[in-house]
Amino acid sequence: MSPDTPIGGTSAPDSPSEARPISNARLGILILLGAEMMLFSGLIGAFLVLRMGNITWPPPSHIDLRLPRAVTGINTVLLILSGYTMFQALRAIQKDRVKQLRNWLLLTGTLGLLFLVIQGGEWVQLVHNGLTLQSGVYGGIFYVLIGCHAVHVLGAVIWLLIVFGIAVAGRFSAVHHIGVETCTIYWIFVVALWPILYVLVYLL
């Protein structure tokens, strides 16, 4: 008799609470988010060094420049709302509601694209007012930091459109929806990052 066999002669059942190994997809998205957080931590750190190193901000060369706080505030609300709709898409497929999944994904993608269009319009106006990458440290750090986030939003929208196509093909279910889950995790990260950038860059 094995020393691990209980006195009754039968082996002990596996514990129902035994942890399952993390899937490759979840592990991959966690590694990606770790890299993204390091990237944005570096960019935000550089911005804060420049911000705290200048007595006047914006610098005197851009003292008359006003960032579109009100419009960007509304845009921030739209992006936060897209985080809610993306979460609802995940909940829908967890309940095997494929039609609701498609609707929530479509709404989320629309909000993400609207965010980018509004931000693009802001940039056109800012460039017209003289704020460019070549207009000094202020313009450089603004476009690098905010532009890097915009690229990530665009990447998230493209990812979401791929997930939407798979959803239309009927390949997601309550059991198999890891694609929706990983896309949701990334989307929520991009959404959660923006209010921090909005407060630091537009309000401080």
PEBEL-V833087 format. One line per field, one symbol per residue. ss: DSSP state (h for helix, s for strand, l for the rest). phi: phi as a letter, one per 40 degrees, with the letter a starting at -180 (. if undefined). psi: psi as a letter, one per 20 degrees, with the letter a starting at -180 (. if undefined). Layout:
BEGIN
ss = ???
phi = ???
psi = ???
END
This chain:
BEGIN
ss = lllllllllllllllllllllllhhhhhhhhhhhhhhhhhhhhhhhhhhhhhlllllllhhhllllllhhhhhhhhhhhhhhhhhhhhhhhhhhlllhhhhhhhhhhhhhhhhhhhhhhhhhhhhhhhllllllllhhhhhhhhhhhhhhhhhhhhhhhhhhhhhhhhlllllllllhhhhhhhhhhhhhhhhhhhhhhhhhhl
phi = .cccccdcgbcccccccccccccccccccccccccccccccccccccccccccbcbacddcbcccbcccccccccccccccccccccccccccccgbcccdcccccccccccccdcccccccccccccchcbccchccccccccccccccccccccccdccccccccccgcbaccbacccccccdcccccccccdcccccccbc
psi = pqiiprhiiqqpqqpijppqqqqhgggghggghggghgghggghggghghgiipgpprrhikhipoqmggghgghggghhhhhghhhhgghghhjkngghggghgggghghghgghgghghghgggghijorhjkahghghghgghhhghhhgghhggghhghgghghikjqrhgnkhggghhgggghghghhghghggghhh.
END
